[in-house]
Amino acid sequence: MAIVVQSQTNTDRVRRILSLYEEMKARIAELTRSQYAVKMLDALFDRPVFRPGGFVVRTGIAKNAVLPFLKRLREAGVLTVLREGSGRRSAILAFSELLNRAEGRKIL
């Protein structure tokens, strides 16, 4: 019985994550109006906790295109700042809704 309950829980969690992907595809396209919206969304799903510099490298998109995108997502509440950048130390950002859905509870 425990295996059945766990498999149902996992199936529900996967459905919520897939639903988030579809919701965010539309929202990010609307927020950024960028041809790279889906590519950047895929990078967020690939690594939901990241530094902006690493995000630039993973997407292969020019820094001057990515940084305004990240700023808009922060302002819209899509991204959470885990640590502000300071001097040479870069910020650490998180796609909190994905982390919350993956954990099945609010962690950020």
Summary of the structure (lengths in Angstrom):
residues: 108
radius of gyration: 15.3
end to end distance: 31.5
largest distance: 54.0
contacts: 285
relative contact order: 0.15
helix: 65%
strand: 10%
